[in-house]
Amino acid sequence: MDDHASVRNPRERAGFLSLLTFSWINDILKLGSKQPLEEKHLFPVETSSQAERLVADLERQWLAEERTSEQRRRKPRLWRAMMRVISFREYMTVALLRCFDTITFNVLPLFVWFFLRSISTASDISYRTTLPFVIGISIVAITRSTCQAQAIFKMDVIVTRLKVALIGLVYKKILNLNRSILEDIISENTINLVSNDAQTIEQLSYTVYSFSFSVLDITVSMALLWYLIAWQAMIGATFFLAVAAYGSFAAHKAGKVRHQSAAVTDKRLKMMKDIITGIRLVKMYAWEWNFRDLVAQIRRKEISLIRIRGFFVSSIYALFFTSSAIAGFISVTILLLTENTLTSFKVFTMLSILANIKMAVTIFIAYSLRFIADARTSCDRIQSLIEKKNILSFKMDHHAKHKPSSLEVYLKGRRDRPQCIRTESFRNRNTGFN
């Protein structure tokens, strides 16, 4: 343990080229190709990425968010506290990389247009005129790939820290809560919060990065389409407005269905918890098949919601493969009807720009909004747990006589309330089958 703790993370002492090419991780990759990796082979976690520090930072920002919201008389939001956990330097680094990505994303069709025009209009192909464009295309492509790799790695580190902080905050809240509240309210959806809701935060790395400058990407692409081709070509590009509107609608609906399916999952887990709590009673009266039907009914509803959400998500993917061809068909038709001169390099450049707009609309906006909606739903569900207070949700009347609650058992068409059931063998007298 001491030797492992004394080893420094190679990323902390890596140079510029090593950080740029990720060569600082080559040693462990070579070792992993020769033998299975063990815990002692892994890099020590950086101080800024340790779970204890991340949970403390998120908890501090959440308490500050509660105080600020109380002063401004607004509802506190967990996602605002999560955004303040990220440092200003990390914001600026990702924004700078995204700016370079936007520049290379829109400059590439411009270089392609100049290159195709030089080989189409000239009688003799000269390397002096074509080679600079080829070198420019190569430099732009390499620069974009490097910026994307660095930005996605940076975003992966950020969202992993946020996920670890959320999971740690959930567990810390559970340990500090009263046992009765934990058993009656929270225990049935804790697994769902940690296994599903916290995992959606990890999927925000590429989506938030690509969504941030998507409007700028579309604006620059439309300007290039007007300048390099003709303003009539923009009529086909307006088809992407309908694609963006439907993508936003589908992402919103997918987020709502995700919230509904998560609630049904919580209900199913609560049902399983109640069955396990009263398993002796279930076995004694041979009610296994009845409760199996109840769980199966809830599971069918859960699967139906997952299928509905899958329909909206798959429709976004379908637009990614079809919208560019439809927009290109509309643009070419309008250009032919208006008697514009179409050349091979113009058509190729127009299709390249339309492909960029398609990428910005379907992936950068519609696809990203789906993950952002899921992440916001997860933040709301985790926030509802964090806001639980460590007090009992009911008041005990010591003067009133205790009235034992009856166990409601759902049979296949009727509800039975047995009045003479021995419940003293159960740990929790209120088993709560409902």
C-alpha positions as a LaTeX table, in Angstrom:
\begin{tabular}{lrrr}
\hline
Residue & $x$ (\AA) & $y$ (\AA) & $z$ (\AA) \\
\hline
Met1 & 0.00 & 0.00 & 0.00 \\
Asp2 & 2.85 & 2.41 & 0.84 \\
Asp3 & 4.62 & 1.69 & $-2.45$ \\
His4 & 1.38 & 2.18 & $-4.35$ \\
Ala5 & 0.65 & 5.45 & $-2.54$ \\
Ser6 & 4.16 & 6.79 & $-3.22$ \\
Val7 & 3.85 & 6.25 & $-6.99$ \\
Arg8 & 2.72 & 9.41 & $-8.78$ \\
Asn9 & 0.27 & 9.54 & $-11.61$ \\
Pro10 & 2.31 & 9.81 & $-14.85$ \\
Arg11 & $-0.12$ & 12.43 & $-16.15$ \\
Glu12 & 1.03 & 14.85 & $-13.46$ \\
Arg13 & 4.62 & 14.88 & $-14.80$ \\
Ala14 & 3.85 & 14.44 & $-18.50$ \\
Gly15 & 5.08 & 17.00 & $-21.02$ \\
Phe16 & 3.10 & 18.89 & $-23.65$ \\
Leu17 & 3.57 & 16.32 & $-26.42$ \\
Ser18 & 2.84 & 13.48 & $-24.02$ \\
Leu19 & $-0.41$ & 15.12 & $-22.96$ \\
Leu20 & $-1.28$ & 15.94 & $-26.57$ \\
Thr21 & $-0.78$ & 12.37 & $-27.83$ \\
Phe22 & $-1.78$ & 10.54 & $-24.60$ \\
Ser23 & 1.58 & 8.75 & $-24.64$ \\
Trp24 & 1.75 & 8.96 & $-20.83$ \\
Ile25 & $-0.57$ & 5.96 & $-20.69$ \\
Asn26 & 1.57 & 3.76 & $-22.99$ \\
Asp27 & 3.38 & 1.95 & $-20.16$ \\
Ile28 & 0.23 & 0.57 & $-18.57$ \\
Leu29 & $-1.18$ & $-0.33$ & $-22.00$ \\
Lys30 & 1.96 & $-2.35$ & $-22.77$ \\
Leu31 & 1.73 & $-4.05$ & $-19.39$ \\
Gly32 & $-1.94$ & $-4.84$ & $-19.94$ \\
Ser33 & $-1.15$ & $-6.48$ & $-23.28$ \\
Lys34 & 1.26 & $-8.89$ & $-21.54$ \\
Gln35 & $-0.60$ & $-9.75$ & $-18.32$ \\
Pro36 & $-3.89$ & $-9.07$ & $-16.53$ \\
Leu37 & $-3.83$ & $-5.76$ & $-14.71$ \\
Glu38 & $-4.17$ & $-5.76$ & $-10.93$ \\
Glu39 & $-4.98$ & $-3.00$ & $-8.49$ \\
Lys40 & $-1.31$ & $-2.36$ & $-7.75$ \\
His41 & $-0.69$ & $-1.62$ & $-11.44$ \\
Leu42 & $-3.29$ & 1.14 & $-11.65$ \\
Phe43 & $-2.37$ & 4.78 & $-11.40$ \\
Pro44 & $-3.06$ & 6.55 & $-8.10$ \\
Val45 & $-5.99$ & 8.93 & $-8.25$ \\
Glu46 & $-5.16$ & 12.61 & $-8.51$ \\
Thr47 & $-5.90$ & 14.75 & $-5.47$ \\
Ser48 & $-8.55$ & 16.73 & $-7.33$ \\
Ser49 & $-10.35$ & 13.50 & $-8.31$ \\
Gln50 & $-10.50$ & 11.80 & $-4.92$ \\
Ala51 & $-14.02$ & 10.87 & $-3.84$ \\
Glu52 & $-13.77$ & 12.44 & $-0.39$ \\
Arg53 & $-12.86$ & 15.82 & $-1.83$ \\
Leu54 & $-15.45$ & 15.64 & $-4.61$ \\
Val55 & $-18.28$ & 14.78 & $-2.22$ \\
Ala56 & $-17.24$ & 17.58 & 0.14 \\
Asp57 & $-17.15$ & 20.11 & $-2.72$ \\
Leu58 & $-20.58$ & 19.09 & $-4.01$ \\
Glu59 & $-22.10$ & 19.14 & $-0.53$ \\
Arg60 & $-20.65$ & 22.59 & 0.12 \\
Gln61 & $-22.00$ & 23.92 & $-3.17$ \\
Trp62 & $-25.41$ & 22.36 & $-2.50$ \\
Leu63 & $-25.65$ & 24.07 & 0.90 \\
Ala64 & $-24.66$ & 27.35 & $-0.75$ \\
Glu65 & $-27.34$ & 26.78 & $-3.40$ \\
Glu66 & $-29.96$ & 26.24 & $-0.70$ \\
Arg67 & $-29.00$ & 29.46 & 1.07 \\
Thr68 & $-28.94$ & 31.46 & $-2.17$ \\
Ser69 & $-32.28$ & 30.06 & $-3.30$ \\
Glu70 & $-33.85$ & 30.86 & 0.06 \\
Gln71 & $-32.65$ & 34.46 & $-0.17$ \\
Arg72 & $-33.87$ & 34.85 & $-3.74$ \\
Arg73 & $-37.06$ & 32.90 & $-3.03$ \\
Arg74 & $-36.59$ & 30.32 & $-5.72$ \\
Lys75 & $-36.39$ & 26.56 & $-5.72$ \\
Pro76 & $-32.87$ & 25.15 & $-5.29$ \\
Arg77 & $-31.53$ & 23.07 & $-8.13$ \\
Leu78 & $-28.92$ & 20.36 & $-7.82$ \\
Trp79 & $-27.62$ & 20.93 & $-11.34$ \\
Arg80 & $-26.64$ & 24.50 & $-10.47$ \\
Ala81 & $-24.57$ & 23.23 & $-7.56$ \\
Met82 & $-22.97$ & 20.65 & $-9.86$ \\
Met83 & $-22.02$ & 23.35 & $-12.37$ \\
Arg84 & $-20.29$ & 25.38 & $-9.64$ \\
Val85 & $-18.18$ & 22.36 & $-8.69$ \\
Ile86 & $-16.45$ & 22.64 & $-12.08$ \\
Ser87 & $-13.64$ & 25.17 & $-12.02$ \\
Phe88 & $-13.45$ & 28.22 & $-14.30$ \\
Arg89 & $-10.22$ & 26.91 & $-15.81$ \\
Glu90 & $-11.93$ & 23.71 & $-16.92$ \\
Tyr91 & $-14.76$ & 25.71 & $-18.49$ \\
Met92 & $-12.31$ & 27.85 & $-20.44$ \\
Thr93 & $-10.25$ & 24.85 & $-21.56$ \\
Val94 & $-13.28$ & 23.04 & $-22.96$ \\
Ala95 & $-14.64$ & 26.23 & $-24.55$ \\
Leu96 & $-11.30$ & 26.94 & $-26.26$ \\
Leu97 & $-11.09$ & 23.40 & $-27.62$ \\
Arg98 & $-14.69$ & 23.67 & $-28.84$ \\
Cys99 & $-13.86$ & 26.92 & $-30.64$ \\
Phe100 & $-11.01$ & 25.21 & $-32.50$ \\
Asp101 & $-13.36$ & 22.33 & $-33.29$ \\
Thr102 & $-15.94$ & 24.75 & $-34.72$ \\
Ile103 & $-13.33$ & 26.48 & $-36.87$ \\
Thr104 & $-11.97$ & 23.25 & $-38.33$ \\
Phe105 & $-15.50$ & 21.84 & $-38.69$ \\
Asn106 & $-16.47$ & 24.68 & $-41.06$ \\
Val107 & $-13.10$ & 25.35 & $-42.72$ \\
Leu108 & $-12.83$ & 21.81 & $-44.08$ \\
Pro109 & $-15.63$ & 22.21 & $-46.72$ \\
Leu110 & $-14.04$ & 25.51 & $-47.73$ \\
Phe111 & $-10.69$ & 23.85 & $-48.43$ \\
Val112 & $-12.47$ & 21.08 & $-50.32$ \\
Trp113 & $-14.28$ & 23.69 & $-52.45$ \\
Phe114 & $-11.04$ & 25.46 & $-53.38$ \\
Phe115 & $-9.33$ & 22.15 & $-54.15$ \\
Leu116 & $-12.13$ & 20.86 & $-56.40$ \\
Arg117 & $-12.38$ & 24.18 & $-58.20$ \\
Ser118 & $-8.64$ & 24.22 & $-58.89$ \\
Ile119 & $-8.68$ & 20.77 & $-60.51$ \\
Ser120 & $-11.97$ & 21.36 & $-62.36$ \\
Thr121 & $-11.32$ & 24.73 & $-63.96$ \\
Ala122 & $-7.62$ & 24.44 & $-64.74$ \\
Ser123 & $-6.53$ & 22.84 & $-68.02$ \\
Asp124 & $-3.40$ & 21.36 & $-66.47$ \\
Ile125 & $-3.28$ & 20.06 & $-62.89$ \\
Ser126 & $-0.36$ & 21.80 & $-61.18$ \\
Tyr127 & 1.00 & 20.51 & $-57.93$ \\
Arg128 & 1.91 & 24.05 & $-56.92$ \\
Thr129 & $-1.77$ & 25.01 & $-56.84$ \\
Thr130 & $-3.28$ & 21.78 & $-55.55$ \\
Leu131 & $-0.66$ & 20.70 & $-52.99$ \\
Pro132 & $-1.33$ & 23.61 & $-50.56$ \\
Phe133 & $-5.03$ & 22.68 & $-50.48$ \\
Val134 & $-4.21$ & 19.03 & $-49.81$ \\
Ile135 & $-1.84$ & 20.01 & $-47.01$ \\
Gly136 & $-4.47$ & 22.38 & $-45.62$ \\
Ile137 & $-7.11$ & 19.63 & $-45.63$ \\
Ser138 & $-4.72$ & 17.31 & $-43.81$ \\
Ile139 & $-3.80$ & 19.92 & $-41.19$ \\
Val140 & $-7.45$ & 20.80 & $-40.59$ \\
Ala141 & $-8.43$ & 17.14 & $-40.20$ \\
Ile142 & $-5.56$ & 16.42 & $-37.78$ \\
Thr143 & $-6.28$ & 19.57 & $-35.77$ \\
Arg144 & $-9.95$ & 18.71 & $-35.45$ \\
Ser145 & $-9.21$ & 15.13 & $-34.37$ \\
Thr146 & $-6.72$ & 16.33 & $-31.76$ \\
Cys147 & $-9.08$ & 18.96 & $-30.37$ \\
Gln148 & $-11.95$ & 16.48 & $-30.18$ \\
Ala149 & $-9.81$ & 13.86 & $-28.43$ \\
Gln150 & $-8.53$ & 16.34 & $-25.84$ \\
Ala151 & $-11.96$ & 17.87 & $-25.25$ \\
Ile152 & $-13.76$ & 14.54 & $-24.91$ \\
Phe153 & $-11.10$ & 13.29 & $-22.50$ \\
Lys154 & $-11.48$ & 16.47 & $-20.45$ \\
Met155 & $-15.26$ & 16.15 & $-20.44$ \\
Asp156 & $-15.03$ & 12.47 & $-19.49$ \\
Val157 & $-12.92$ & 13.41 & $-16.47$ \\
Ile158 & $-15.39$ & 16.15 & $-15.47$ \\
Val159 & $-18.54$ & 14.03 & $-15.73$ \\
Thr160 & $-16.84$ & 11.11 & $-13.95$ \\
Arg161 & $-16.03$ & 13.43 & $-11.06$ \\
Leu162 & $-19.64$ & 14.63 & $-10.97$ \\
Lys163 & $-20.94$ & 11.06 & $-11.00$ \\
Val164 & $-18.63$ & 10.04 & $-8.16$ \\
Ala165 & $-19.66$ & 13.11 & $-6.16$ \\
Leu166 & $-23.37$ & 12.34 & $-6.67$ \\
Ile167 & $-23.02$ & 8.70 & $-5.66$ \\
Gly168 & $-21.00$ & 9.66 & $-2.59$ \\
Leu169 & $-23.54$ & 12.32 & $-1.64$ \\
Val170 & $-26.39$ & 9.78 & $-1.95$ \\
Tyr171 & $-24.62$ & 7.28 & 0.30 \\
Lys172 & $-23.69$ & 9.99 & 2.79 \\
Lys173 & $-27.30$ & 11.15 & 2.95 \\
Ile174 & $-28.51$ & 7.57 & 3.50 \\
Leu175 & $-26.08$ & 7.03 & 6.37 \\
Asn176 & $-27.26$ & 10.22 & 8.08 \\
Leu177 & $-30.99$ & 9.54 & 7.77 \\
Asn178 & $-33.26$ & 8.06 & 10.39 \\
Arg179 & $-33.74$ & 4.31 & 9.97 \\
Ser180 & $-37.52$ & 4.51 & 9.83 \\
Ile181 & $-37.38$ & 7.05 & 7.00 \\
Leu182 & $-34.78$ & 4.95 & 5.24 \\
Glu183 & $-36.96$ & 1.82 & 5.38 \\
Asp184 & $-40.29$ & 3.47 & 4.64 \\
Ile185 & $-39.38$ & 5.97 & 1.94 \\
Ile186 & $-35.90$ & 5.73 & 0.50 \\
Ser187 & $-34.66$ & 2.16 & 0.50 \\
Glu188 & $-36.77$ & 1.03 & $-2.45$ \\
Asn189 & $-35.26$ & 3.49 & $-4.94$ \\
Thr190 & $-31.70$ & 3.84 & $-3.64$ \\
Ile191 & $-30.44$ & 1.11 & $-5.97$ \\
Asn192 & $-32.20$ & 2.75 & $-8.90$ \\
Leu193 & $-30.70$ & 6.14 & $-8.06$ \\
Val194 & $-27.15$ & 4.81 & $-7.91$ \\
Ser195 & $-27.30$ & 2.26 & $-10.74$ \\
Asn196 & $-29.37$ & 4.20 & $-13.29$ \\
Asp197 & $-29.78$ & 7.88 & $-12.42$ \\
Ala198 & $-26.17$ & 8.57 & $-11.49$ \\
Gln199 & $-24.98$ & 6.75 & $-14.62$ \\
Thr200 & $-26.83$ & 9.20 & $-16.90$ \\
Ile201 & $-24.46$ & 11.95 & $-15.72$ \\
Glu202 & $-21.57$ & 9.98 & $-17.18$ \\
Gln203 & $-23.18$ & 10.11 & $-20.64$ \\
Leu204 & $-23.01$ & 13.90 & $-20.80$ \\
Ser205 & $-19.37$ & 14.15 & $-21.87$ \\
Tyr206 & $-19.72$ & 14.34 & $-25.65$ \\
Thr207 & $-23.29$ & 15.65 & $-25.65$ \\
Val208 & $-22.62$ & 18.80 & $-23.63$ \\
Tyr209 & $-19.41$ & 19.42 & $-25.56$ \\
Ser210 & $-21.10$ & 19.17 & $-28.96$ \\
Phe211 & $-24.28$ & 21.02 & $-27.94$ \\
Ser212 & $-22.45$ & 24.09 & $-26.63$ \\
Phe213 & $-21.57$ & 25.70 & $-30.01$ \\
Ser214 & $-24.08$ & 23.92 & $-32.25$ \\
Val215 & $-25.96$ & 27.13 & $-33.18$ \\
Leu216 & $-22.69$ & 28.73 & $-34.28$ \\
Asp217 & $-21.89$ & 25.67 & $-36.41$ \\
Ile218 & $-25.24$ & 25.91 & $-38.18$ \\
Thr219 & $-24.92$ & 29.67 & $-38.73$ \\
Val220 & $-21.46$ & 29.43 & $-40.27$ \\
Ser221 & $-22.50$ & 26.49 & $-42.47$ \\
Met222 & $-25.52$ & 28.40 & $-43.78$ \\
Ala223 & $-23.31$ & 31.40 & $-44.58$ \\
Leu224 & $-20.88$ & 29.16 & $-46.49$ \\
Leu225 & $-23.76$ & 27.61 & $-48.37$ \\
Trp226 & $-24.96$ & 31.06 & $-49.45$ \\
Tyr227 & $-21.49$ & 32.33 & $-50.38$ \\
Leu228 & $-20.09$ & 29.25 & $-52.17$ \\
Ile229 & $-23.21$ & 27.93 & $-53.90$ \\
Ala230 & $-26.25$ & 30.25 & $-54.03$ \\
Trp231 & $-28.95$ & 31.53 & $-51.77$ \\
Gln232 & $-31.42$ & 29.07 & $-53.37$ \\
Ala233 & $-29.44$ & 26.20 & $-51.83$ \\
Met234 & $-30.47$ & 27.46 & $-48.40$ \\
Ile235 & $-34.08$ & 26.50 & $-49.13$ \\
Gly236 & $-33.15$ & 22.84 & $-48.84$ \\
Ala237 & $-31.23$ & 23.61 & $-45.68$ \\
Thr238 & $-34.41$ & 25.00 & $-44.10$ \\
Phe239 & $-35.66$ & 21.41 & $-43.99$ \\
Phe240 & $-33.32$ & 21.00 & $-41.04$ \\
Leu241 & $-35.46$ & 23.46 & $-39.10$ \\
Ala242 & $-38.24$ & 20.88 & $-39.09$ \\
Val243 & $-35.68$ & 18.24 & $-38.13$ \\
Ala244 & $-34.45$ & 20.36 & $-35.23$ \\
Ala245 & $-38.02$ & 21.02 & $-34.05$ \\
Tyr246 & $-38.90$ & 17.34 & $-34.12$ \\
Gly247 & $-35.61$ & 16.42 & $-32.48$ \\
Ser248 & $-36.31$ & 18.82 & $-29.61$ \\
Phe249 & $-39.85$ & 17.43 & $-29.28$ \\
Ala250 & $-38.60$ & 13.83 & $-29.31$ \\
Ala251 & $-35.92$ & 14.61 & $-26.72$ \\
His252 & $-38.51$ & 16.28 & $-24.46$ \\
Lys253 & $-40.88$ & 13.34 & $-24.77$ \\
Ala254 & $-38.07$ & 10.85 & $-24.18$ \\
Gly255 & $-37.14$ & 12.72 & $-21.00$ \\
Lys256 & $-40.73$ & 12.63 & $-19.72$ \\
Val257 & $-41.06$ & 8.93 & $-20.49$ \\
Arg258 & $-37.72$ & 8.35 & $-18.75$ \\
His259 & $-39.15$ & 10.03 & $-15.64$ \\
Gln260 & $-42.28$ & 7.86 & $-15.79$ \\
Ser261 & $-40.33$ & 4.65 & $-16.31$ \\
Ala262 & $-38.04$ & 5.50 & $-13.39$ \\
Ala263 & $-41.11$ & 5.95 & $-11.16$ \\
Val264 & $-42.45$ & 2.56 & $-12.27$ \\
Thr265 & $-39.06$ & 1.01 & $-11.58$ \\
Asp266 & $-39.15$ & 2.46 & $-8.06$ \\
Lys267 & $-42.61$ & 0.96 & $-7.60$ \\
Arg268 & $-41.40$ & $-2.45$ & $-8.74$ \\
Leu269 & $-38.41$ & $-2.31$ & $-6.40$ \\
Lys270 & $-40.69$ & $-1.27$ & $-3.53$ \\
Met271 & $-42.96$ & $-4.22$ & $-4.29$ \\
Met272 & $-40.00$ & $-6.60$ & $-4.23$ \\
Lys273 & $-38.85$ & $-5.11$ & $-0.93$ \\
Asp274 & $-42.30$ & $-5.65$ & 0.60 \\
Ile275 & $-42.42$ & $-9.22$ & $-0.66$ \\
Ile276 & $-39.03$ & $-10.01$ & 0.83 \\
Thr277 & $-40.05$ & $-8.38$ & 4.12 \\
Gly278 & $-43.15$ & $-10.56$ & 4.39 \\
Ile279 & $-41.77$ & $-13.66$ & 2.70 \\
Arg280 & $-42.84$ & $-15.91$ & 5.60 \\
Leu281 & $-46.44$ & $-14.82$ & 5.27 \\
Val282 & $-46.30$ & $-15.19$ & 1.50 \\
Lys283 & $-44.98$ & $-18.74$ & 1.77 \\
Met284 & $-47.40$ & $-19.68$ & 4.55 \\
Tyr285 & $-50.50$ & $-18.71$ & 2.53 \\
Ala286 & $-49.01$ & $-19.78$ & $-0.84$ \\
Trp287 & $-49.37$ & $-16.32$ & $-2.37$ \\
Glu288 & $-46.30$ & $-16.62$ & $-4.62$ \\
Trp289 & $-48.28$ & $-16.72$ & $-7.87$ \\
Asn290 & $-50.43$ & $-13.74$ & $-6.90$ \\
Phe291 & $-47.46$ & $-11.52$ & $-6.17$ \\
Arg292 & $-45.67$ & $-12.86$ & $-9.21$ \\
Asp293 & $-48.57$ & $-11.56$ & $-11.30$ \\
Leu294 & $-48.37$ & $-8.19$ & $-9.56$ \\
Val295 & $-44.65$ & $-7.83$ & $-10.26$ \\
Ala296 & $-45.14$ & $-9.03$ & $-13.85$ \\
Gln297 & $-47.87$ & $-6.43$ & $-14.39$ \\
Ile298 & $-45.63$ & $-3.61$ & $-13.16$ \\
Arg299 & $-42.76$ & $-4.94$ & $-15.25$ \\
Arg300 & $-44.93$ & $-4.99$ & $-18.39$ \\
Lys301 & $-45.81$ & $-1.33$ & $-17.83$ \\
Glu302 & $-42.14$ & $-0.53$ & $-17.33$ \\
Ile303 & $-41.17$ & $-2.31$ & $-20.55$ \\
Ser304 & $-43.92$ & $-0.53$ & $-22.50$ \\
Leu305 & $-42.56$ & 2.85 & $-21.36$ \\
Ile306 & $-39.04$ & 1.80 & $-22.33$ \\
Arg307 & $-40.32$ & 0.85 & $-25.79$ \\
Ile308 & $-42.04$ & 4.22 & $-26.20$ \\
Arg309 & $-38.84$ & 5.98 & $-25.24$ \\
Gly310 & $-36.92$ & 3.77 & $-27.65$ \\
Phe311 & $-39.26$ & 4.86 & $-30.44$ \\
Phe312 & $-38.45$ & 8.54 & $-29.89$ \\
Val313 & $-34.71$ & 7.84 & $-29.65$ \\
Ser314 & $-34.68$ & 5.66 & $-32.78$ \\
Ser315 & $-36.56$ & 8.34 & $-34.74$ \\
Ile316 & $-33.71$ & 10.76 & $-33.99$ \\
Tyr317 & $-31.23$ & 8.23 & $-35.37$ \\
Ala318 & $-33.44$ & 7.75 & $-38.44$ \\
Leu319 & $-33.32$ & 11.47 & $-39.18$ \\
Phe320 & $-29.52$ & 11.36 & $-39.03$ \\
Phe321 & $-29.40$ & 8.90 & $-41.94$ \\
Thr322 & $-32.18$ & 10.44 & $-44.07$ \\
Ser323 & $-32.31$ & 14.20 & $-43.54$ \\
Ser324 & $-29.17$ & 15.03 & $-45.53$ \\
Ala325 & $-30.43$ & 13.23 & $-48.64$ \\
Ile326 & $-33.83$ & 14.95 & $-48.42$ \\
Ala327 & $-32.27$ & 18.39 & $-47.95$ \\
Gly328 & $-29.86$ & 17.75 & $-50.83$ \\
Phe329 & $-32.70$ & 16.71 & $-53.12$ \\
Ile330 & $-34.64$ & 19.89 & $-52.30$ \\
Ser331 & $-31.61$ & 22.12 & $-52.84$ \\
Val332 & $-30.65$ & 20.55 & $-56.17$ \\
Thr333 & $-34.24$ & 20.72 & $-57.40$ \\
Ile334 & $-34.55$ & 24.41 & $-56.50$ \\
Leu335 & $-31.20$ & 25.20 & $-58.14$ \\
Leu336 & $-32.24$ & 23.47 & $-61.36$ \\
Leu337 & $-35.62$ & 25.18 & $-61.44$ \\
Thr338 & $-33.99$ & 28.60 & $-60.98$ \\
Glu339 & $-31.51$ & 27.83 & $-63.81$ \\
Asn340 & $-28.38$ & 28.04 & $-61.67$ \\
Thr341 & $-25.23$ & 26.54 & $-63.11$ \\
Leu342 & $-24.34$ & 23.34 & $-61.32$ \\
Thr343 & $-20.86$ & 21.90 & $-61.49$ \\
Ser344 & $-19.44$ & 18.81 & $-59.90$ \\
Phe345 & $-17.41$ & 20.70 & $-57.28$ \\
Lys346 & $-20.41$ & 22.88 & $-56.41$ \\
Val347 & $-22.66$ & 19.88 & $-55.86$ \\
Phe348 & $-19.99$ & 18.06 & $-53.85$ \\
Thr349 & $-19.34$ & 21.12 & $-51.70$ \\
Met350 & $-23.06$ & 21.68 & $-51.18$ \\
Leu351 & $-23.53$ & 18.09 & $-50.01$ \\
Ser352 & $-20.54$ & 18.44 & $-47.66$ \\
Ile353 & $-22.01$ & 21.56 & $-46.07$ \\
Leu354 & $-25.43$ & 19.92 & $-45.79$ \\
Ala355 & $-23.77$ & 16.96 & $-44.09$ \\
Asn356 & $-22.23$ & 19.37 & $-41.56$ \\
Ile357 & $-25.64$ & 20.94 & $-40.90$ \\
Lys358 & $-27.13$ & 17.48 & $-40.53$ \\
Met359 & $-24.48$ & 16.59 & $-37.97$ \\
Ala360 & $-25.12$ & 19.80 & $-36.05$ \\
Val361 & $-28.91$ & 19.42 & $-36.05$ \\
Thr362 & $-29.34$ & 15.70 & $-35.43$ \\
Ile363 & $-26.32$ & 14.85 & $-33.27$ \\
Phe364 & $-25.22$ & 18.14 & $-31.72$ \\
Ile365 & $-28.79$ & 19.26 & $-30.87$ \\
Ala366 & $-31.42$ & 16.50 & $-31.03$ \\
Tyr367 & $-29.22$ & 13.64 & $-29.86$ \\
Ser368 & $-27.64$ & 15.76 & $-27.13$ \\
Leu369 & $-30.96$ & 17.10 & $-25.84$ \\
Arg370 & $-32.07$ & 13.54 & $-25.16$ \\
Phe371 & $-29.15$ & 12.93 & $-22.80$ \\
Ile372 & $-29.50$ & 16.37 & $-21.24$ \\
Ala373 & $-33.20$ & 15.68 & $-20.52$ \\
Asp374 & $-32.33$ & 12.32 & $-18.96$ \\
Ala375 & $-29.62$ & 13.93 & $-16.83$ \\
Arg376 & $-32.00$ & 16.63 & $-15.60$ \\
Thr377 & $-34.57$ & 13.99 & $-14.66$ \\
Ser378 & $-31.89$ & 12.11 & $-12.74$ \\
Cys379 & $-30.79$ & 15.30 & $-10.96$ \\
Asp380 & $-34.38$ & 15.99 & $-9.89$ \\
Arg381 & $-34.75$ & 12.46 & $-8.51$ \\
Ile382 & $-31.46$ & 12.62 & $-6.63$ \\
Gln383 & $-32.35$ & 16.08 & $-5.33$ \\
Ser384 & $-35.61$ & 14.73 & $-3.90$ \\
Leu385 & $-33.55$ & 12.29 & $-1.82$ \\
Ile386 & $-31.00$ & 14.88 & $-0.72$ \\
Glu387 & $-33.77$ & 17.21 & 0.46 \\
Lys388 & $-35.13$ & 14.59 & 2.88 \\
Lys389 & $-34.84$ & 15.81 & 6.43 \\
Asn390 & $-33.75$ & 13.61 & 9.30 \\
Ile391 & $-37.09$ & 13.73 & 11.10 \\
Leu392 & $-39.93$ & 11.28 & 11.44 \\
Ser393 & $-42.70$ & 11.76 & 8.92 \\
Phe394 & $-45.40$ & 11.03 & 11.47 \\
Lys395 & $-46.18$ & 11.91 & 15.07 \\
Met396 & $-46.69$ & 9.19 & 17.68 \\
Asp397 & $-49.70$ & 9.67 & 19.93 \\
His398 & $-48.72$ & 8.00 & 23.16 \\
His399 & $-52.15$ & 8.56 & 24.68 \\
Ala400 & $-54.05$ & 6.83 & 21.89 \\
Lys401 & $-54.28$ & 3.10 & 21.76 \\
His402 & $-52.13$ & 1.42 & 19.13 \\
Lys403 & $-54.21$ & 0.02 & 16.29 \\
Pro404 & $-52.35$ & $-2.57$ & 14.24 \\
Ser405 & $-52.66$ & $-2.05$ & 10.48 \\
Ser406 & $-54.20$ & $-4.81$ & 8.45 \\
Leu407 & $-52.23$ & $-6.49$ & 5.72 \\
Glu408 & $-53.74$ & $-5.78$ & 2.32 \\
Val409 & $-53.30$ & $-8.66$ & $-0.03$ \\
Tyr410 & $-54.20$ & $-8.36$ & $-3.69$ \\
Leu411 & $-55.66$ & $-11.54$ & $-5.12$ \\
Lys412 & $-56.74$ & $-12.10$ & $-8.70$ \\
Gly413 & $-59.95$ & $-10.06$ & $-8.71$ \\
Arg414 & $-60.60$ & $-9.17$ & $-5.10$ \\
Arg415 & $-58.90$ & $-7.64$ & $-2.08$ \\
Asp416 & $-58.62$ & $-9.70$ & 1.09 \\
Arg417 & $-58.07$ & $-8.24$ & 4.55 \\
Pro418 & $-57.20$ & $-11.09$ & 6.93 \\
Gln419 & $-57.87$ & $-10.02$ & 10.50 \\
Cys420 & $-56.22$ & $-12.89$ & 12.32 \\
Ile421 & $-52.68$ & $-13.10$ & 11.00 \\
Arg422 & $-49.69$ & $-13.53$ & 13.25 \\
Thr423 & $-47.28$ & $-10.70$ & 12.58 \\
Glu424 & $-45.12$ & $-10.83$ & 15.69 \\
Ser425 & $-42.46$ & $-12.81$ & 13.82 \\
Phe426 & $-41.82$ & $-9.94$ & 11.39 \\
Arg427 & $-39.20$ & $-7.33$ & 12.01 \\
Asn428 & $-41.45$ & $-4.61$ & 10.64 \\
Arg429 & $-45.09$ & $-4.93$ & 11.63 \\
Asn430 & $-46.26$ & $-2.57$ & 8.87 \\
Thr431 & $-45.24$ & $-4.71$ & 5.94 \\
Gly432 & $-46.94$ & $-2.30$ & 3.55 \\
Phe433 & $-48.14$ & $-4.50$ & 0.69 \\
Asn434 & $-49.99$ & $-2.15$ & $-1.58$ \\
\hline
\end{tabular}
